[in-house]
Amino acid sequence: MNISLNGQVQTAKKRPVYIVVIGVVFITLGLLDIWRGATPLTSGAAHLTGEDFAVLSIGIAALLGGIFVLKGRDWARWLLAIWMALHVALSIRDPYVLLAHLVIFALLLAGLFHPAASSYFRQSDT
């Protein structure tokens, strides 16, 4: 508990451990995707292909989502949920990959929208 200069009591927000894990995983995935998407620029290619741009964009979204989930921004958990839903949709043609993405998606949703996580994100919005 902290007391501000105007005498109001502020409660310190407690970040659930699984939010830290989710944030770090997405920051890592984002950095890897950014590196993979930007690699053609460092290998002598003058421009990015459509696939490179898509990987780069997905990486930026994952990186931003991971950073801002750790900062407690509610919109970031929605960004990560949409990011994972996109991966589920992209894997629809491969049953094993689809199953893996569905399991990861379910775990991600359980973590991001758990009551303790919702409380954490609600405190950060005030």
C-alpha angles and dihedrals in degrees: 000000000000130000115218125217091264091055098254117140114238122193117220111240114237114216112216113238093237089057088057090050092048092047094049093046092052093045088053093046090047093052091047092050092047090051092047093046095047097043093094089062091058095044095064099271111137095212145016122258120228091261092050090051091049092051090047092050093047089049093051090050092050092047094049092044092051094048095047095043086060088051089053099246111160094210089059094062089052090049090053092047090052090045090056093043087056090054090050090052092047092052096051093112096056111062096200095048089044091053092049092049092047091053091048090046092052092049091046092051091047090053099041096045100036111128092250090051091048089052091050093051092045091054090051093054094059 
